[in-house]
Amino acid sequence: MTVVKAENVVKDYGLNGQTVHALRGVSLEFQGGEFAAIAGPSGSGKSTFLHLAGCLDTLTGGTMLVGGQDMGKMSRKQLALLRRHSIGFIFQAYNLIPVLTVEENISFPLSLLGVPPKEIKERTAKALSDVGLDGMEKRRPKEMSGGQQQRVAIARALVKKPALILADEPTANLDSTIGSEILALMLALNKSEGTTFIFSTHDQMVMDYARRLIRIRDGQIESDEVKA
């Protein structure tokens, strides 16, 4: 199943009276179960592509299908519903809600979806176990290390069972040992759950873990390699 399909995607921004060409005719396709990284220097367009695939931004030109739906033809409300139901996000800054406990941070997306309380409890407990945080349910983000907070972010992304998880520089604030543990965890979850992961990164370790490596520079694809 095709999870994301971009055809000749263009994205321009206005900046200080100038036009910035963030993406220049990018065509990419991702299938269910992929573990892929889009790599490139700062300003190459990799994060812009993730924001478009996550329905967080709008296209300047071209077409992008997310879950088979043409995002360019969808209303803001429809895009919000698609994000809420089908896409999980993992950010380098974790983006946890500081006043909520670990358990509450993870269960929050399910509350938005109207999942029954009993099922919320069961799915939250499983997500906690999957990322190795049993016993930390009542802690708050400030009481946890960076690696632990990133595990909470992964559990929060996974708990609603999305078809797609987008991870924007997920190892940027972690040391190499913790970063490797987090990547190994995500790869294991990718294999067990079949969830598609797409990373943006300039971290060589992420590139090494990825089973598909796409290189982008100046808004254009330089190479696209599927590893044996």
VODO-814219 format. One record per residue (C-alpha): y, z, x; residue in three letters. Coordinates in steps of 0.2 Angstrom, whole numbers, padded with zeros to 4 digits, always signed. Layout:
YZXALA
...
//
This chain:
+0000+0000+0000MET
+0017-0005+0006THR
+0028+0011+0007VAL
+0044+0003+0014VAL
+0049-0015+0015LYS
+0065-0021+0023ALA
+0070-0039+0023GLU
+0086-0045+0033ASN
+0094-0028+0030VAL
+0112-0027+0035VAL
+0123-0011+0036LYS
+0141-0011+0041ASP
+0153+0004+0042TYR
+0172+0005+0042GLY
+0178+0016+0057LEU
+0196+0018+0061ASN
+0200+0002+0054GLY
+0186-0007+0063GLN
+0169-0013+0056THR
+0154-0006+0064VAL
+0138-0017+0063HIS
+0125-0003+0062ALA
+0110-0014+0057LEU
+0111-0033+0059ARG
+0097-0042+0049GLY
+0083-0029+0051VAL
+0066-0034+0044SER
+0052-0020+0044LEU
+0037-0016+0034GLU
+0027+0001+0034PHE
+0010+0004+0026GLN
+0003+0020+0018GLY
-0003+0032+0032GLY
+0007+0025+0046GLU
+0013+0037+0060PHE
+0028+0027+0067ALA
+0043+0030+0078ALA
+0059+0020+0078ILE
+0066+0023+0096ALA
+0083+0018+0103GLY
+0099+0025+0111PRO
+0112+0034+0101SER
+0121+0021+0090GLY
+0107+0009+0090SER
+0104+0010+0071GLY
+0088+0020+0070LYS
+0095+0035+0060SER
+0105+0022+0049THR
+0088+0014+0045PHE
+0080+0031+0040LEU
+0095+0035+0029HIS
+0093+0019+0020LEU
+0074+0021+0018ALA
+0077+0038+0011GLY
+0089+0031-0002CYS
+0103+0042+0006LEU
+0114+0027+0009ASP
+0118+0010+0002THR
+0114-0008+0009LEU
+0128-0020+0015THR
+0116-0034+0014GLY
+0097-0039+0012GLY
+0084-0030+0002THR
+0074-0014+0004MET
+0059-0009-0007LEU
+0054+0010-0006VAL
+0038+0013-0015GLY
+0039-0004-0022GLY
+0056-0001-0030GLN
+0072-0011-0025ASP
+0084+0002-0020MET
+0098-0011-0021GLY
+0096-0012-0040LYS
+0094+0006-0044MET
+0108+0018-0050SER
+0112+0034-0041ARG
+0102+0044-0053LYS
+0087+0033-0051GLN
+0089+0034-0032LEU
+0090+0053-0033ALA
+0074+0054-0043LEU
+0065+0043-0031LEU
+0070+0054-0017ARG
+0065+0070-0026ARG
+0048+0064-0031HIS
+0042+0052-0017SER
+0051+0056-0001ILE
+0051+0071+0011GLY
+0064+0074+0024PHE
+0063+0083+0041ILE
+0080+0085+0051PHE
+0083+0091+0068GLN
+0094+0105+0061ALA
+0080+0111+0050TYR
+0092+0112+0035ASN
+0084+0127+0028LEU
+0093+0138+0015ILE
+0098+0154+0025PRO
+0098+0166+0010VAL
+0081+0161+0004LEU
+0064+0167+0011THR
+0052+0155+0019VAL
+0042+0155+0003GLU
+0057+0151-0007GLU
+0063+0137+0004ASN
+0046+0129+0003ILE
+0044+0131-0016SER
+0062+0125-0020PHE
+0058+0106-0021PRO
+0044+0110-0033LEU
+0056+0120-0044SER
+0067+0105-0045LEU
+0052+0095-0051LEU
+0048+0107-0065GLY
+0031+0111-0058VAL
+0023+0126-0067PRO
+0025+0143-0058PRO
+0006+0145-0055LYS
+0005+0128-0047GLU
+0021+0131-0037ILE
+0013+0147-0030LYS
-0004+0139-0025GLU
+0004+0123-0017ARG
+0017+0134-0007THR
+0003+0145-0001ALA
-0007+0130+0005LYS
+0008+0122+0013ALA
+0011+0139+0022LEU
-0007+0139+0028SER
-0006+0120+0033ASP
+0008+0124+0045VAL
+0001+0140+0052GLY
+0014+0152+0044LEU
+0003+0164+0034ASP
+0010+0181+0033GLY
+0028+0175+0036MET
+0032+0172+0017GLU
+0046+0185+0016LYS
+0055+0181+0032ARG
+0072+0172+0032ARG
+0076+0158+0043PRO
+0087+0169+0055LYS
+0072+0179+0058GLU
+0062+0165+0065MET
+0061+0154+0081SER
+0067+0136+0081GLY
+0049+0130+0081GLY
+0044+0141+0066GLN
+0059+0135+0056GLN
+0054+0117+0060GLN
+0037+0122+0053ARG
+0045+0128+0037VAL
+0054+0112+0036ALA
+0038+0102+0037ILE
+0030+0113+0024ALA
+0045+0110+0013ARG
+0043+0091+0015ALA
+0024+0091+0012LEU
+0023+0103-0003VAL
+0028+0090-0016LYS
+0015+0078-0009LYS
+0027+0063-0005PRO
+0021+0046+0000ALA
+0034+0045+0014LEU
+0041+0058+0026ILE
+0056+0053+0036LEU
+0059+0064+0052ALA
+0076+0061+0060ASP
+0075+0067+0078GLU
+0063+0082+0074PRO
+0061+0088+0091THR
+0079+0087+0097ALA
+0082+0106+0096ASN
+0065+0111+0103LEU
+0058+0114+0120ASP
+0044+0102+0126SER
+0030+0114+0123THR
+0035+0118+0105ILE
+0040+0100+0102GLY
+0022+0095+0107SER
+0015+0108+0095GLU
+0025+0102+0081ILE
+0021+0083+0084LEU
+0002+0088+0085ALA
+0004+0097+0068LEU
+0012+0082+0060MET
-0001+0070+0066LEU
-0015+0081+0060ALA
-0006+0082+0043LEU
-0004+0063+0043ASN
-0023+0061+0046LYS
-0028+0074+0033SER
-0016+0070+0019GLU
-0013+0051+0022GLY
+0006+0053+0021THR
+0017+0040+0030THR
+0028+0047+0044PHE
+0043+0038+0051ILE
+0053+0045+0065PHE
+0069+0041+0073SER
+0070+0047+0091THR
+0075+0045+0109HIS
+0062+0058+0114ASP
+0048+0050+0125GLN
+0036+0063+0119MET
+0038+0057+0101VAL
+0036+0039+0106MET
+0019+0044+0115ASP
+0013+0052+0099TYR
+0017+0038+0088ALA
+0004+0026+0083ARG
+0017+0012+0081ARG
+0032+0011+0091LEU
+0047+0001+0086ILE
+0062-0001+0098ARG
+0079-0005+0091ILE
+0096-0009+0100ARG
+0113-0013+0094ASP
+0106-0014+0076GLY
+0092-0027+0080GLN
+0073-0025+0083ILE
+0069-0027+0101GLU
+0050-0024+0099SER
+0037-0018+0087ASP
+0020-0012+0095GLU
+0005-0005+0086VAL
-0005+0005+0098LYS
-0024+0003+0100ALA
//
